[in-house]
Each structure stands twice: as C-alpha cells, then as structure tokens.
Amino acid sequence: MKKILFICCFTITLLWAKADFSEMSTEELLALIGYVEQSKEEHFYKELDRRTEKMSEAQKVLYEADKKRRDNAQN
C-alpha cells in the first residue's frame, strides 16, 4: 500500500514539476500514462512516439497497450 501511495505522489509531483516532457526519462513518461492533463496530452504522446524506437520491449508493450486503450476510447 505504501508503495502505491509513493508512486502516486511521485507521479503527481512529476506532473507539476516538469511540464517539458523532453527532459523526462522514458520510464518517467510511461509512469505518467493516464495522469497527464488533457491540455498536455498531445505534447506528452508526441514525445512518447518520438521515443518508440529506443524503447525496450517491455516499455513498448506498456505504450502499445495504452495506445489501444486511447484508440478504443475515441471510437
């Protein structure tokens, strides 16, 4: 439970502290999926798209799962 609370607090802190997603690591960006404000989502996902070639397989799986979820939500 403490671990989940820590991750949530860490994620929220990152959102307020860093609006420039290009300065964040890929791991940080993946941790923020689902927590980004709608006004910042376009920039956020553009940055993730730019990094897909350098992602590990596990990171790509997380990103692709979120991408499918977003596509289903839009339809």
C-alpha positions as CSV (number, residue, x, y, z in Angstrom):
1,M,0.0,0.0,0.0
2,K,2.8,2.4,0.9
3,K,4.5,1.6,-2.5
4,I,1.3,2.5,-4.4
5,L,0.9,5.7,-2.5
6,F,4.5,6.6,-3.1
7,I,4.2,6.0,-6.8
8,C,1.1,8.2,-7.0
9,C,2.7,11.0,-5.1
10,F,5.8,10.7,-7.2
11,T,3.8,10.9,-10.4
12,I,1.8,13.9,-9.3
13,T,5.0,15.7,-8.3
14,L,6.5,15.0,-11.7
15,L,3.4,16.4,-13.4
16,W,3.7,19.7,-11.5
17,A,7.5,19.9,-11.5
18,K,8.1,19.1,-15.2
19,A,5.9,20.3,-18.0
20,D,8.7,19.8,-20.5
21,F,8.4,16.1,-21.3
22,S,11.6,16.0,-23.3
23,E,13.6,16.3,-20.1
24,M,12.0,13.3,-18.6
25,S,13.2,9.7,-18.9
26,T,11.1,7.2,-20.9
27,E,10.4,5.3,-17.6
28,E,9.1,8.6,-16.1
29,L,6.9,9.2,-19.1
30,L,5.5,5.6,-19.0
31,A,4.7,6.0,-15.3
32,L,2.7,9.1,-16.2
33,I,0.4,7.4,-18.6
34,G,-3.2,8.1,-17.5
35,Y,-2.2,11.0,-15.2
36,V,-1.4,13.7,-17.8
37,E,-3.8,16.7,-18.0
38,Q,-5.8,16.7,-21.3
39,S,-4.2,20.1,-22.2
40,K,-0.8,18.5,-22.1
41,E,-1.6,15.1,-23.6
42,E,-0.8,15.9,-27.2
43,H,2.7,17.0,-26.3
44,F,3.1,14.1,-24.0
45,Y,2.2,11.5,-26.6
46,K,4.3,13.1,-29.3
47,E,7.3,12.8,-27.0
48,L,6.5,9.1,-26.4
49,D,6.0,8.5,-30.1
50,R,9.4,10.0,-30.8
51,R,11.0,7.6,-28.3
52,T,9.4,4.3,-29.5
53,E,12.4,3.2,-31.5
54,K,14.6,3.3,-28.4
55,M,12.2,1.7,-26.0
56,S,12.8,-1.8,-24.6
57,E,10.2,-4.5,-25.5
58,A,8.6,-4.2,-22.0
59,Q,8.2,-0.4,-22.5
60,K,6.8,-0.9,-25.9
61,V,4.2,-3.3,-24.6
62,L,3.1,-0.7,-22.0
63,Y,2.9,2.0,-24.6
64,E,1.1,0.0,-27.2
65,A,-1.5,-1.2,-24.6
66,D,-2.2,2.5,-23.7
67,K,-2.4,3.4,-27.3
68,K,-5.0,0.7,-28.0
69,R,-7.0,1.9,-24.9
70,R,-6.9,5.5,-26.2
71,D,-8.0,4.4,-29.7
72,N,-10.9,2.4,-28.3
73,A,-12.0,5.3,-26.1
74,Q,-12.1,7.6,-29.1
75,N,-14.3,5.3,-31.1
